[in-house]
Amino acid sequence: MSKRGKKHKHEDHVDESWLLPYSDLLTLLVALFIVLYAMSEVDAKKFEALSEVFNEEFTSGTGIMENPSPVPEPDAKSLEEPEEKKEETSKEKDEKSLEEQMKERDKQELKELQAKINAYIKGKDLTAQLETSLTDEGLLVTIRDNVLFASGKADVREQDLQIAEEISQLLVINPPRNIIISGHTDNVPIRNSEFSSNWELSVMRAVNFMKILLENDQLDPQWFSAKGFGEFEPIASNDSDEGRSRNRRVEILILPRN
């Protein structure tokens, strides 16, 4: 009878004092994990945030059971996206905006220069021989070869020297821009003792025309270069006289500043 009574006797209350050091241990483990995570990227802002977390954990008196998340949600987010990163993003936007403004200003300058050259072309009644176009590469001025050169020749004709000199005045730009002079021909093989190919003819036409331009003391040679493409960059079909006439040309490409 006494043994059966002992079976129904309530067990003593379990001592739960171990929970406090256990919760503190878990808190320290979580803090250690945060430290290891932060050490992967040395960042003054993150150390400051971690310092605040430690202060809260060790001075608030709360355990891990009372506050399961040692880092409040806003603070955790700030660790992932530090303030410095936000500042860099803002800086990148400002730089991009500035770059766009510079491009727009540069494009406007080229438009004004194009209007100036177009006014010269119209005033000299040269619309059939000269034309301009604004492209992604810059401002392109196209000059037909019959304006400057005799057939199969690379020297600027005497009667066209004045036109070349006037064009040089139009190229006086402040501040200066890089300018490329290029020569082009049709695909008809050249037959003279001076040049063995259209490629050579196109190169010499570009160089000789550039020399005339640079006789203007206001132009700096370091901003100029010359190229020859022969018949390999046609702008029209070589199957007609009109097309071949368009392909025989000298081009002035005024580049953007950037």
Secondary structure as UniProt FT lines:
FT   HELIX           2..7
FT   TURN            17..18
FT   HELIX           19..39
FT   HELIX           44..59
FT   TURN            64..66
FT   HELIX           73..80
FT   HELIX           83..123
FT   TURN            124..125
FT   TURN            127..129
FT   STRAND          130..135
FT   TURN            136..137
FT   STRAND          138..144
FT   HELIX           145..148
FT   TURN            151..152
FT   HELIX           158..160
FT   HELIX           161..170
FT   STRAND          179..184
FT   HELIX           198..213
FT   TURN            214..215
FT   TURN            217..218
FT   HELIX           221..223
FT   STRAND          224..228
FT   TURN            230..231
FT   TURN            238..239
FT   HELIX           241..247
FT   STRAND          249..254
//
